[in-house]
Amino acid sequence: MSNIILIGMPGCGKSTVGVVLAKALGYRFVDSDLLIQEQEGKLLHEIITEKGIDGFIQVENQVNSQIKAKNSVIATGGSVVYGREAMEHLRSIGTVVYLKLSYPSLARRLGDLKDRGVVLKKGQNLESLYRERVPLYEKYAHVTLEEADLDIRETVGKLIGLLKTRQ
């Protein structure tokens, strides 16, 4: 296995699963949202407020399309799938895994979307965002993992099994 790239909706567990998976495999863990914050010197929601949604997506696309990593688990931001260059790059450096969570499960997990730095267009809510992004996650993923009712240990175990069958 080279890199493992986690995509999915905000709150689906990309960072949590990523850290545990990286430990289990002896890989590095990279959080692309932190790379964006580091480059910009601001929190995600501050970047969105300052640059607008389109400006944020441009920064996110640029940062993700330049990630250089080996033997790493990379957790991406939920909106990474809006950047074609970023997704093509990420698919070229590893296996892209969509952590799929049902809408009702996701709605239960998430708090205030704005505080999380979630990219929402004017008038958009979580459900419309979910409907917009799911086809993009499915398009770019090499592997989809249904997380329904799995705890973190079960999710990571199932994911390692899926990745081994892909080799």
BAVODREN-104841 format. One line per field, with one value per residue (C-alpha): residue in one letter; x, y, z. Coordinates in nm, 2 decimals. Each point is the difference from the previous one (the first is absolute). Example, Ala and Ser with C-alpha at 12.3 -4.5 7.8 and 13.67 -1.06 7.14 Angstrom:
2
residuo A	S
u 1.23	0.14
v -0.45	0.34
w 0.78	-0.07
# end
This chain:
167
residuo M	S	N	I	I	L	I	G	M	P	G	C	G	K	S	T	V	G	V	V	L	A	K	A	L	G	Y	R	F	V	D	S	D	L	L	I	Q	E	Q	E	G	K	L	L	H	E	I	I	T	E	K	G	I	D	G	F	I	Q	V	E	N	Q	V	N	S	Q	I	K	A	K	N	S	V	I	A	T	G	G	S	V	V	Y	G	R	E	A	M	E	H	L	R	S	I	G	T	V	V	Y	L	K	L	S	Y	P	S	L	A	R	R	L	G	D	L	K	D	R	G	V	V	L	K	K	G	Q	N	L	E	S	L	Y	R	E	R	V	P	L	Y	E	K	Y	A	H	V	T	L	E	E	A	D	L	D	I	R	E	T	V	G	K	L	I	G	L	L	K	T	R	Q
u 0.00	0.12	-0.22	-0.35	-0.22	-0.32	-0.29	-0.35	-0.24	0.10	-0.05	0.03	0.32	0.28	0.24	-0.09	0.01	0.31	0.20	-0.09	0.06	0.34	0.10	-0.13	0.21	0.30	-0.07	0.02	-0.32	-0.06	-0.31	-0.04	-0.22	0.30	0.23	-0.25	-0.01	0.38	0.04	-0.26	0.08	-0.37	-0.27	-0.22	-0.31	0.21	0.13	-0.35	-0.12	0.30	0.03	-0.36	-0.09	0.16	0.32	0.02	-0.06	0.29	0.23	-0.12	0.05	0.35	0.11	-0.14	0.14	0.36	0.00	0.31	-0.02	0.10	-0.14	-0.25	-0.37	-0.13	-0.33	-0.14	-0.26	-0.36	0.01	0.32	-0.21	-0.08	0.36	0.06	0.38	0.02	-0.21	0.20	0.33	-0.13	-0.12	0.34	0.19	-0.21	-0.33	-0.30	-0.25	-0.34	-0.12	-0.37	-0.25	-0.38	-0.16	-0.19	0.33	0.19	-0.27	0.02	0.38	0.04	-0.03	0.03	0.12	0.14	0.23	0.14	0.10	-0.25	-0.04	-0.37	-0.15	-0.26	-0.33	0.16	-0.05	0.16	-0.25	0.05	0.38	-0.02	-0.20	0.25	0.32	-0.09	0.02	0.35	0.13	-0.13	0.16	0.35	0.02	0.19	-0.17	-0.32	-0.03	-0.35	0.04	-0.35	0.00	0.37	0.22	0.35	0.17	-0.25	0.03	0.38	0.00	-0.25	0.20	0.33	-0.18	-0.13	0.34	0.17	-0.24	0.08	0.37
v 0.00	0.35	0.28	-0.02	0.30	0.04	0.20	0.05	0.25	0.21	-0.20	-0.35	-0.07	0.07	0.14	-0.24	-0.31	0.14	0.03	-0.35	-0.15	0.16	-0.14	-0.35	0.01	0.18	0.29	0.37	0.20	0.31	0.23	0.22	0.25	0.06	0.05	0.26	0.18	-0.01	0.15	0.27	0.07	-0.01	-0.24	-0.15	0.21	0.31	-0.08	-0.06	0.33	0.19	-0.16	-0.13	-0.35	0.01	0.15	-0.27	-0.28	0.14	-0.01	-0.35	-0.12	0.15	-0.15	-0.35	-0.01	0.06	-0.26	-0.21	-0.30	-0.36	-0.27	0.25	0.02	0.33	0.14	0.26	0.27	-0.09	0.25	-0.13	-0.18	0.34	0.02	-0.21	0.05	-0.09	-0.32	-0.11	0.05	-0.18	-0.29	-0.02	-0.02	-0.26	-0.17	0.24	-0.13	0.14	-0.03	-0.01	0.09	0.02	0.34	-0.07	-0.12	0.30	0.25	-0.16	0.04	0.36	0.31	0.36	-0.04	0.36	-0.06	-0.31	0.19	-0.18	0.15	0.09	0.21	0.26	-0.17	-0.35	-0.24	-0.32	-0.22	0.19	0.00	-0.38	-0.05	0.22	-0.17	-0.37	-0.05	0.17	-0.22	-0.30	0.12	0.05	-0.29	-0.32	-0.16	0.08	-0.10	0.01	0.11	-0.08	-0.08	-0.09	0.12	0.14	-0.34	-0.18	0.27	-0.02	-0.38	-0.01	0.27	-0.19	-0.31	0.19	0.15	-0.34	-0.14	0.29	-0.08
w 0.00	-0.08	0.14	0.12	-0.06	0.19	-0.14	0.12	0.16	0.29	0.32	-0.17	0.20	-0.25	0.26	0.27	-0.22	-0.17	0.33	0.11	-0.34	-0.03	0.34	-0.10	-0.32	0.13	-0.25	0.05	0.04	-0.21	0.05	-0.31	0.19	0.23	-0.30	-0.13	0.33	0.03	-0.35	0.05	0.37	0.08	0.11	-0.27	0.08	0.00	-0.35	-0.13	0.15	-0.14	-0.35	-0.05	-0.10	-0.34	0.14	0.27	-0.26	-0.21	0.30	0.09	-0.36	-0.01	0.34	-0.07	-0.35	0.14	0.28	-0.02	0.23	0.02	0.23	0.14	0.09	-0.13	0.14	-0.24	0.06	-0.11	-0.29	-0.16	-0.26	-0.16	-0.11	-0.31	0.00	0.37	-0.05	-0.30	0.20	0.31	-0.22	-0.15	0.33	0.18	0.05	0.05	0.26	0.04	0.36	-0.06	0.27	-0.05	0.02	0.32	0.17	-0.13	0.12	0.35	0.01	-0.11	0.20	-0.14	-0.36	-0.02	0.30	-0.16	-0.31	-0.22	-0.34	-0.04	-0.28	0.09	0.08	0.01	0.29	0.10	-0.20	-0.33	0.06	0.05	-0.32	-0.19	0.12	0.02	-0.38	0.00	0.28	-0.19	-0.32	0.15	0.25	-0.08	0.30	0.20	0.36	0.15	0.36	0.11	0.37	0.01	0.29	-0.08	0.05	-0.22	-0.27	0.00	-0.01	-0.29	-0.18	0.03	-0.13	-0.30	-0.08	0.02	-0.26	-0.23	-0.01
# end
